[in-house]
Amino acid sequence: MKRVLIVEDQRMPRENMERTISESGKYVLAASVNGADVAFVICRQQQIDLVLMDVCTIGSKDGIEAAAEIKAAFPDIKIIIVTSMLEVSYLSRARAAGVDSFWYKDISPEALIDVIDRTMAGEHIFPDKTPKVRLGLAESTDLTAREIEVLRLVCDGLEYSEIAQALDISERTAKYHVSNILSKTGYANKTRLAIAVTNKKFIIPSIPEDKEFGGVQ
């Protein structure tokens, strides 16, 4: 039977995936961990045929970074990115990392075992695009690429001057972009906007430059 490594830091989704594997009759659980940092080590120490890799896990490395490392060293290992975060850059980053498939935990119409079976058979299962999220009065797709960059920094708690510095724009321009986002979404201020975006799992905060996201879709 094919050996599966699960990388997931949330208990319930991890247990659900473990149950899916154990009840499949054709896959066996090789290991189940809560941090992407150790995934490469396990792949080096054990025979692993498939990795179910969450993106946001415990440790200094996210799941897509870990997936890229595993694929570079062990190209025959199949990797499925599994996430509940509707972060706009994940699809492009996952494709660039060379993963085999991509599955949204909470909203994908396909069952996980179906995605696993098809991936192991050589298919590449990717959604056409990141699902839309309702943000107040707007859809997530109503925001421009620059507005999403600004929004990421707002969610990171940055002030206008810090947003301006991070994006190499003037503070006035930073305020202009935030004002446009608030106007589109209808939220009263940055704080309410950031809380709403985070609760909807639409976007995650910015990350250090040495781990910069790929292009926004």
Secondary structure, DSSP 8 states (H G I E B T S, - for coil): -EEEEEE-SSHHHHHHHHHHHHTTSSEEEEEEESBGGGHHHHHHHS--SEEEEESS-BSSS-HHHHHHHHHHH-TTSEEEEEES---TTHHHHHHHHT-SEEEETTT-SS-HHHHHHHHHTT-----SS----EETTEEGGGS-HHHHHHHHHHHTT--HHHHHHHHT--HHHHHHHHHHHHHHH--SSHHHHHHHHHHTT-------GGG------
